[in-house]
Protein backbone atom coordinates (compact mmCIF):
# COMPACT_ATOMS: atom_id res chain seq x y z
CA UNK A 1 0.00 0.00 0.00
CA UNK A 2 1.24 3.48 -0.85
CA UNK A 3 0.97 6.34 1.58
CA UNK A 4 -1.86 8.73 0.81
CA UNK A 5 0.11 11.74 2.07
CA UNK A 6 3.75 12.79 1.97
CA UNK A 7 5.45 13.33 5.33
CA UNK A 8 5.06 17.11 4.93
CA UNK A 9 1.39 16.85 3.93
CA UNK A 10 0.67 14.52 6.83
CA UNK A 11 2.42 16.89 9.27
CA UNK A 12 0.57 19.92 7.89
CA UNK A 13 -2.81 18.19 8.04
CA UNK A 14 -2.19 16.96 11.60
CA UNK A 15 -1.10 20.46 12.64
CA UNK A 16 -4.17 22.07 11.08
CA UNK A 17 -6.47 19.53 12.73
CA UNK A 18 -4.84 20.15 16.12
CA UNK A 19 -5.17 23.93 15.67
CA UNK A 20 -8.56 23.99 13.93
CA UNK A 21 -10.30 27.33 14.32
CA UNK A 22 -7.09 29.35 14.60
CA UNK A 23 -6.21 31.92 11.94
CA UNK A 24 -3.03 30.34 10.56
CA UNK A 25 -1.18 31.43 7.45
CA UNK A 26 1.07 29.17 5.40
CA UNK A 27 4.03 30.98 6.98
CA UNK A 28 2.71 30.16 10.48
CA UNK A 29 2.41 26.49 9.60
CA UNK A 30 5.83 26.40 7.92
CA UNK A 31 7.47 27.98 10.97
CA UNK A 32 5.72 25.62 13.40
CA UNK A 33 6.78 22.57 11.39
CA UNK A 34 10.25 23.90 10.52
CA UNK A 35 9.58 23.59 6.78
CA UNK A 36 10.64 26.12 4.11
CA UNK A 37 7.85 28.52 3.08
CA UNK A 38 8.17 27.53 -0.58
CA UNK A 39 7.89 23.85 0.26
CA UNK A 40 4.91 24.49 2.54
CA UNK A 41 3.12 26.39 -0.23
CA UNK A 42 3.45 23.39 -2.53
CA UNK A 43 2.30 21.03 0.21
CA UNK A 44 -0.76 23.16 0.98
CA UNK A 45 -1.56 23.46 -2.74
CA UNK A 46 -1.69 19.66 -2.91
CA UNK A 47 -4.00 19.44 0.10
CA UNK A 48 -6.20 22.15 -1.41
CA UNK A 49 -6.45 20.22 -4.70
CA UNK A 50 -7.64 17.22 -2.68
CA UNK A 51 -10.37 19.42 -1.18
CA UNK A 52 -8.98 19.24 2.35
CA UNK A 53 -8.36 22.93 2.93
CA UNK A 54 -9.12 26.36 1.56
CA UNK A 55 -7.43 29.72 1.67
CA UNK A 56 -9.66 32.44 3.07
CA UNK A 57 -9.21 36.22 2.99
CA UNK A 58 -9.59 37.82 6.40
CA UNK A 59 -10.28 41.53 6.71
CA UNK A 60 -7.30 43.42 8.05
CA UNK A 61 -4.90 40.58 7.35
CA UNK A 62 -2.47 40.63 4.43
CA UNK A 63 -2.02 36.88 3.99
CA UNK A 64 -4.83 34.40 3.44
CA UNK A 65 -5.74 32.13 6.32
CA UNK A 66 -5.66 28.35 5.88
CA UNK A 67 -8.92 26.67 6.92
CA UNK A 68 -9.74 22.97 6.84
CA UNK A 69 -12.79 21.87 4.93
CA UNK A 70 -15.17 19.32 6.46
CA UNK A 71 -13.28 16.65 4.50
CA UNK A 72 -10.00 17.93 5.91
CA UNK A 73 -11.30 17.78 9.45
CA UNK A 74 -12.49 14.21 8.95
CA UNK A 75 -9.48 12.83 7.06
CA UNK A 76 -7.02 10.57 8.85
CA UNK A 77 -3.54 11.87 8.00
CA UNK A 78 -2.11 8.39 8.57
CA UNK A 79 -4.52 6.82 6.05
CA UNK A 80 -3.08 4.50 3.44
CA UNK A 81 -4.34 3.93 -0.09
CA UNK A 82 -5.74 0.50 -0.77
C-alpha positions as CSV (number, residue, x, y, z in Angstrom):
1,X,0.0,0.0,0.0
2,X,1.2,3.5,-0.9
3,X,1.0,6.3,1.6
4,X,-1.9,8.7,0.8
5,X,0.1,11.7,2.1
6,X,3.7,12.8,2.0
7,X,5.4,13.3,5.3
8,X,5.1,17.1,4.9
9,X,1.4,16.9,3.9
10,X,0.7,14.5,6.8
11,X,2.4,16.9,9.3
12,X,0.6,19.9,7.9
13,X,-2.8,18.2,8.0
14,X,-2.2,17.0,11.6
15,X,-1.1,20.5,12.6
16,X,-4.2,22.1,11.1
17,X,-6.5,19.5,12.7
18,X,-4.8,20.1,16.1
19,X,-5.2,23.9,15.7
20,X,-8.6,24.0,13.9
21,X,-10.3,27.3,14.3
22,X,-7.1,29.3,14.6
23,X,-6.2,31.9,11.9
24,X,-3.0,30.3,10.6
25,X,-1.2,31.4,7.5
26,X,1.1,29.2,5.4
27,X,4.0,31.0,7.0
28,X,2.7,30.2,10.5
29,X,2.4,26.5,9.6
30,X,5.8,26.4,7.9
31,X,7.5,28.0,11.0
32,X,5.7,25.6,13.4
33,X,6.8,22.6,11.4
34,X,10.3,23.9,10.5
35,X,9.6,23.6,6.8
36,X,10.6,26.1,4.1
37,X,7.9,28.5,3.1
38,X,8.2,27.5,-0.6
39,X,7.9,23.8,0.3
40,X,4.9,24.5,2.5
41,X,3.1,26.4,-0.2
42,X,3.4,23.4,-2.5
43,X,2.3,21.0,0.2
44,X,-0.8,23.2,1.0
45,X,-1.6,23.5,-2.7
46,X,-1.7,19.7,-2.9
47,X,-4.0,19.4,0.1
48,X,-6.2,22.2,-1.4
49,X,-6.4,20.2,-4.7
50,X,-7.6,17.2,-2.7
51,X,-10.4,19.4,-1.2
52,X,-9.0,19.2,2.4
53,X,-8.4,22.9,2.9
54,X,-9.1,26.4,1.6
55,X,-7.4,29.7,1.7
56,X,-9.7,32.4,3.1
57,X,-9.2,36.2,3.0
58,X,-9.6,37.8,6.4
59,X,-10.3,41.5,6.7
60,X,-7.3,43.4,8.1
61,X,-4.9,40.6,7.3
62,X,-2.5,40.6,4.4
63,X,-2.0,36.9,4.0
64,X,-4.8,34.4,3.4
65,X,-5.7,32.1,6.3
66,X,-5.7,28.4,5.9
67,X,-8.9,26.7,6.9
68,X,-9.7,23.0,6.8
69,X,-12.8,21.9,4.9
70,X,-15.2,19.3,6.5
71,X,-13.3,16.7,4.5
72,X,-10.0,17.9,5.9
73,X,-11.3,17.8,9.4
74,X,-12.5,14.2,9.0
75,X,-9.5,12.8,7.1
76,X,-7.0,10.6,8.9
77,X,-3.5,11.9,8.0
78,X,-2.1,8.4,8.6
79,X,-4.5,6.8,6.0
80,X,-3.1,4.5,3.4
81,X,-4.3,3.9,-0.1
82,X,-5.7,0.5,-0.8
